[in-house]
Amino acid sequence: MYYNLYTKKEFSGKNLEKLQSTNLQGGFCTFYQARKMGATVIKGSKAVCKLSRMVQDGKETEFRSYPVFHESQLERKENN
């Protein structure tokens, strides 16, 4: 299963194909999504792939790509 750790939604389409090619399963998120969850990306980690998303800005529609990290590349902060 391939899903976004932050939104809990499953990936589909071309993004799913890109994630399947990484041979990793489980949760993925962007750098900023990890920060919002209180986690950090382990220093030196490289994004496993870049996912695309269609964004509509006014009248223009464009594709934007986002580098994503696998859940094994994250360090979750402990609450004291």
Protein Blocks (a to p, Z undefined) as FASTA:
>chain_A
ZZdfklopacehjllmmmmmnopacjdddfklmmmnopacdehiacfbdcdddddehjbc
cddddddddfklpccdddZZ
